[in-house]
Amino acid sequence: MQDEIYREIATAIEKGEPVVLATVARTRGSTPRKTGAKMIVRPDGTFFGTIGGGCGEAEVWQEAMAAFADGKARIVTVDLTEPLDGEDKICGGVMDVFVERLG
C-alpha cells in the first residue's frame, strides 16, 4: 500500500495538482492503524489509503480540507477512547496524525 500511496503523490505532482498527505505519527493504546499508515486527500474531497476509518478518519479529512485552504501543516490528535454522541469507539487508543499539503 505504501508504494501505491507514493505513486498517487507522484502522479498528482506531475499533473500540478496539490494533495494532502495524512500520516499516523504516533499511537497510544489500541488503534485501527499503526505509526506510518498514510492517506492522501485530494482537493475534491476524494481520498486514497486509510488511517483507520470511521469518525477519526473523518476528523483528519476535515483537517486535510482545511490544509488545502491555509497551506499549514498540523498534527491532529484522534482520541478513540471516549464515546462521542452515542457512538461506540471500540479501539480505545489515541493517534497523532501529521497532515501536510504537498504540491
Secondary structure, 3 states (H helix, E strand, C coil): CHHHHHHHHHHHHHCCCCEEEEEEEEEECCCCCCCCCEEEECCCCCEEECCCCHHHHHHHHHHHHHHHHHCCCEEEEEECCCCCCCCCCCCCCEEEEEEEEEC
